[in-house]
Amino acid sequence: MTATPTTGPTTGTTPQLFLPRQAAAPEGPVDVKMMYVMHHAFRRDLELFAEAAAVTPAEDRATWRALARRWAVFSEVLHHHHGGEDAGLWPWLTAAADDSERATLEAMEAEHAVIDPLLTACAAGFARVTTATDPDVAAELAERLASGREALLAHMAHEETEAMALVQKYMTQQDWDHVVENNFDKKVEPRLMLAAVPWIGHELPRSAVDELLAEAGLPMKVIWLATRRRFERLDAVATRHVR
């Protein structure tokens, strides 16, 4: 379910979050910080996977298993994120946009379609590398991860630069919140929430973490405190050859 698009551009500006590696943060009335927070986590892990796969010895099963567990969280969160965009955000904006702007939204969906097979190939690579000690298997996965990184980095930069500009042009905060609630928040299973909270907050600037926790309230603070140490231990294993 999506809200009815507003007619015409909105006015006013809201301070926008700008995080490391972020391509753009178009000005406008809508606070879209969670979009940029998610992109920060995706970019962080894309770099980690590409770097770690290139140097982790094929016989180091423990590290490959830790990387595979990290990939499972990354890929599930990314699939959920793209699903919410395809089901709710892009259709909403398409109904409001003009013909030239719709080309950007069509490109967003087309880029998702290119990325999905890359993710599937990487998942298959992790399944193989955690049960084999063949350097060729590890090298093949490293190539797939590098290709996936380039495709996703280009997509996020495109989205931040052009698609978020359309969000700021056409949506109000109420519109945005409605789309997020019905296409992103309501569809998060408790199991995924427990995995995603420490994953999202990892290496996020402390000021951004504090802001998110203040807005989310006590339950999210409890999840963060209860899960982040375990996540950090897993991260230490996954990154042992790169940090």
N, C-alpha and C positions, 0 to 999 in steps of 0.2 A: 504493500500500500504506500502510495506517495501523496504528498500534499499537492494542492492546486498551485501552479506557478504564479508568482506575483506578476503583475503587468508593469513593464517598464523597469528601468534601472532603479536601484535603491540609492540612498544618500548617506553621508556620514562615514566616518572611519573608526576602526577599532585597532588598537595596537596588535601587530601580528608577530607571532613567534618566528624567530629565524635561528636555525640550529646549524651546527657544523655540517658541511657538505651540501646543505640545502641550496637549490638553484635559484629560487625566487619566493617571495611572499607578497603577492599583489595586495595593494591597499583596498580597503572596503569596510563594510559594516559588520561582517560576519567573523566571529572568532572561530577559526578552523584549526586551532592548535593541535588537536588530536590527529589530524591528517599529517601534519608535519612531524609530530612525535612518532607516528607509525613509520613514516618514511625514514626518519633517523635510525630506527631499529632495523629496518630492512637494509639500508645502506651499510650499517655497521656489520651485519651478518654476511652480506654479500662479499665484503672485503675480507672478513675472517675466513669464509669458506674457500675463497680463491687462494688466499695466502697459505692457509693450513694444508690444503690439498696438494699444493705444489711442493711442500717440504716434509710432510709426514711420511715416515717410512712405511712401506706397504705391509711390513710384518708387525707394526705397532697396532695390534687389534684394539687395545684399550682406548687409544686416542681416536681411532676411527669410529668406535662405538659411541664415544662421547660426541664426536662431530655428527654422527647420524642422529643421535637424540636431539641435538641442537637443530639439525635440519628438520626434524619432524615438527618441532614447534614453529620454526620459521615458516615452513611451507603451509602448515595448517592455518596460521594466522594470515599469511598472504592470500591464501585461497578465500578465507572468510572476508578479508578486506576487499578483494577484487569482486567477490560475489555481491557485496553490498553496493559497490559502485555500479555494477552492471544492472542490478535489480532496481536500485532506487535513485542514485545520484544522476547518472547519465540520462535516464529517461526524463527525470524532472527538468534538467537543464535543456534537453532537446526540445521539450514542449515550449520553453521560453525563448530559445535562441533563434537568431535569423539563419538564413541558408548558409552563409559563409562560416558562421560559428558552429553550425551542426557538423561541419567537416572535422573540426577539432574533436568533437564528441564521438564521431564515428571512428576517428583515429584511436581514441582511447580504447574502445572496444576491440578494434583490430589489433592493437598492441597486446592486449590481454590474450587474444587468441594465439598470438605468436609465442608469448611467454609460457602458456600452459604446457605445450609439449616439451619445452626446455626443462620445466620443473619435473615433469614425469620422467624424463631421461636422467636427471640428477638423482631422483629417488631410486631409480633402478640401479644406478651406479653405486649409491650408498649400500643398497642391499647386497651387492656383489663384493664390495671392498671390505665389508665387515665379516665376510666368510671366506675370504681368500687372502693370499699373501703375494699375489702376482703384481709386480711393479707396473705392468702394462694396464692392469685394471685400475690401479690408482692414478696412472697418468691419463687414462681416458676420462675418469671422473674429473680430474683437475681441468681438462679441456672443456668439459661440459659446464662446469661451474664458472669458468671464465667467460664462456659465451652467455650463460644466464646472467651473470653480473652485468655485462655490457648492455644487454637488452633491457634489464630492469632499471639500471641507472639512467639510460636514455628515456625510458618511459616516465620515470618519476620526475625528471627534469622537465619534460614536456608537460606533464600534468600540473606541476607547480607553476609553470610559466603561463600556460594558456588556459587550462581547464579551471584552475582556481581563480583566474581573472573573471571567468564567466560566473562562478559562484558569487564573487563579490559584486558583479554587475547586476545580477538578477535576483539573488536570494536575500531574504531577511534572516535575522538570527532565528526567528521562529520557524521559518522554512527549513533551515539547515538542521535545527534540533529535531524537527519532525522526521526528516529523512534519516538522520543518524539513529534515532530511537527505533524506528520501524524496520530499518534495513541492516543495521550494524549491531546495536546494543542488545535488542531482544533476542537475537539469534546466537548469542554466546553461551555455550554450555558451561556449567560450573567447572568441569574438568579443564576446559581450555582457559578459563579465567585464571585458575590457579597457576597454570603454566605461563600464561601470557604476561601477568603483572610483573614478575621479576625480570622477564625477558625484555619488556618495554622499557623498564626503568634502568636497565644496565647501561652504564656509560652515558646516560642522559645527564646534562648539566643539572647540578643540585637545585638551582633555582626553579627549573622546570619541574623536577620531581616534587618539590615542595608545593608548587602551584597545583599540580595535578592531585596530590593527596589532599590538599585543603578543599578542593572542589568536590572530590569524590566522597569524602566523609570517612567515618570510623571503619566500616567494613573493609574498604580498600586498604586502609592503613594496616589493618590486622593481617590481610593477605600479604602485603608487602613485607612486613616484619617477619611473618612466618615462613616465607618462601625464598627470600633473597639470598640467604647464606647457602642454602642447598644449590641454588642456581650458580652462585659464585664458585662453589667447589667443582661443579660440572664444567664451568667455563675454564677453570684452571687446567683441567685435564685436556679439554678440547684444544686449548691454545698452547700447550706445553712446548711445541716446536717453533712457535712464532713470537712468543713473548717471554 
